[in-house]
Amino acid sequence: MNEFLEIFLKAVIVFCSCIAFICFIRAILGPGIPDRLVAINMIGTQMIIIIAALTILLEEAWLADVAAVYALLSFMGVVVLTKIYIGVYKKKQADISAGQDGQKK
């Protein structure tokens, strides 16, 4: 493998690891649930990039399959979490509007 490519891929792995760690902090400290959902999605994306870089670096083709499966699971997880959040948000808004209607009467 080309030495430049190897150094580049190692730098990509380190950079994506740092970004994933920052997103992990955002997922813990995030001021709101949408911020946390975006941070979790970003962590999944960074992990997929790391696995893809490892696929090329280690010359192991099966890691590409792992990255594809991880991408699917990450996407489905974020969709489920978003659906749950939307349901909770709509219920909260309905409760607020019902409370305001009761106060007006």
RAPEKA-V217472 format. One record per pair of residues at least 12 apart in sequence whose ideal C-beta (glycine too) atoms are under 6 Angstrom apart, sorted by the first residue. I is the first residue (numbers start at 1). J is the second residue. Records with the same first field share a line. If there is no record, write none. Layout:
I: J + J
This chain:
9: 53 + 56 + 57
12: 53
13: 50 + 53
16: 46 + 49 + 50
19: 46
20: 43 + 46
23: 39 + 42 + 43
26: 39
27: 39 + 40
33: 85
37: 81
41: 78
44: 74
48: 67 + 70 + 71
51: 63 + 66 + 67
52: 67
